Amino acid sequence: MGETPSDGDDRHGRDSHRDRWSRLPSGRGPTPADDESGSSLPLDGDVLLYTGATASVAPERIEPLLRAAQTYLQERVDRYRRGYESAFVDDERRMLLVPAGHWAEVGAELGLPEREVDAVRRAHAQQLRRIGSTADRREEFETALEIREAVVIGE
């Protein structure tokens, strides 16, 4: 009996999502651009791993979902910069605090199901927490996330 190749089976020249994610930089800045648009995600590799492990979305759906959200944000970057508080800015990304319910509104505009909206919200919040830990501001960011949501936009 022959085996049918499955999506992500390395024996057939395709990377599994686990192998692909294990090659992402952990804590070394935004993930590399490897999609056809050439855009990079302003999220660390371990944030993607965390999101894939905790969200109720198929792991292979996480990156395309986050790239779609990033495209949405990039198209409105000036409005975000002017309208919302920047919690943290560096050479690679800008982290903003937006009103609660922001991601639900974006998800509605993008036609995303609730689980996918939750995955995007979770990824952006986790990136803010991660930066908060390295910048000794974790407690401040945790408190902010109790009443607002995080948005991370690549610079």
WOJO-V14667 format. One record per helix or strand. SS is the DSSP state (H for helix, E for strand). FROM is the first residue (numbers start at 1). LEN is the number of residues. If there is no record, write none. Layout:
ss = <SS	SS>
from = <FROM	FROM>
len = <LEN	LEN>
This chain:
ss = <H	H	E	E	H	H	H	E	E	H	H	H	E>
from = <10	17	31	41	45	59	77	85	93	102	114	138	148>
len = <3	6	1	1	10	17	7	5	7	9	21	10	7>
